[in-house]
Amino acid sequence: MGSSIQVQNLNLNYSWKQHSKQIFNNLNLRIDPGQFVTVIGGNGSGKSSLIKLILGLVSPGSGIVSVNGHKVRAGYPQSVRQGQIAYLAQRLEDLFFAETVFEELNYKRGHHQSTIDKALDKLDLSRFLHRSIESLSGGERQALALAQYMTSQGSILLLDEPSSYLDQNHANILKAYLAESHEAGHTILHVTQYENEIAWGTHLIDLNKPEPGVESV
Amino acid sequence: MTLHIPELIKTYPGADAFGLNTRELRLSDEGFTCVVGKNGSGKSTFGETLASTEEQNGRGRWYFLPQYLERFLFAENLVDQLHNLLAQEIDTELLKTLLTDMGFANPQDMLDFPFLLLSGGERRRMALVCVLYLQPSQLILDEPDIGVTVKENMVLLSKIDNLQAMNASIILISHNYEFVRHSTNLICLENGRIGHAGKTEDLFSDPDFDLKEYGVRFETNNG
């Protein structure tokens, strides 16, 4: 079920006007199918950038990113469009398109109706159906995003700080969902700021290290 | 001194309208007050509504740092931001001290470093530098620890102590147990109402009080 991800000799730099910031210098990583990898690192260490490189949302200065042996073409996030990768973004502002919760769910519901209704019940969000997205708090938005995400079909799950606004109860639901997905054989890349969440996974990438690798947990 | 929080009422329109309706509170104004509650309990609405009131406790208006920083960090960089807010000369030495305290390795470079190139956690720390520089006399911080490490959270707590020593009132909205246990007062929200409120040590001693009912997280961030 799961897929592999490989990063080879990767360099990434962001620049604007006279300012620049180096994110990765000759990064090499290999994530094997079915691994549940937690990504940690300080602010600015490149956690979100690594996810975006895999998706093709960001272009490296040099080096190659591959998914299942196929080179990721920067600027063309085909892996998401084709349903190979399911991505949960960090920024709450990037998560929703519609005005109300009901409209947002209908936009994405399709044939996943019963699955998403079940996820909404689990996260105690069914009572929010007619609320405007704007009126939801950060935690409610992130919980709603998780409910939608739980209907994803991709063989690779990418999650960028999915629990940062969640309370303990919702964080427990996220943990259980990831455990089930791992059991089902998905490849998981989970960026987090919470040290205790390292134990959820099987492997670790610590971007604080000068030469990060994929280590067993 | 007493921290007076007036009755707060706010309703969002819609068929399943959420309503905030919290009773008036008078709390000790030593230390800081932490507001906790599960997702959807009304914590941010509480903070925003309080910030919009005229209650000044003899100190001036409330200053609110929101969860979403896009509108808060509106300028190109830190010095631009402060020039816009203050229209006066900026004390760059004080700014560099605050930048160092909040974990930025090259404070001189960060003075005009574009917000655009900062990560999510770096933006939150930059917003905290901005707020701490302004030294507001009444301050509400909405989940200031999102994306911020344990070490920087401890620095933030010490800066809150400094502000409080200058007679400021501080309210901190958070799921983070480290903030809860350092607080002097707790306000616990449930479905837009106050479930428990009072001195933190008194609530911790109450056998009927359970922090877990208010969604508090006991894990730590990366250090």
Interface residues (C-beta under 8 A of the other chain):
Chain A: Y14 S15 W16 K17 H19 S20 K21 I40 G41 G42 N43 G44 S45 K47 S48 Q90 R91 L92 E93 T100 R127 F128 L129 H130 R131 S132 S135 L136 S137 G138 G139 E140 Q142 A143 E161 S164 Y165 L166 D167 Q168 N169 H170 A171 Q193 Y194 E195 N196 E197
Chain B: Y12 P13 G14 A15 D16 F18 K38 N39 G40 G42 K43 S44 T45 Q67 Y68 E70 G103 F113 P114 L116 L117 L118 S119 G120 G121 E122 R125 E143 I146 G147 V148 T149 H175 K212 G215 V216 R217 F218 E219 T220 N221 N222 G223
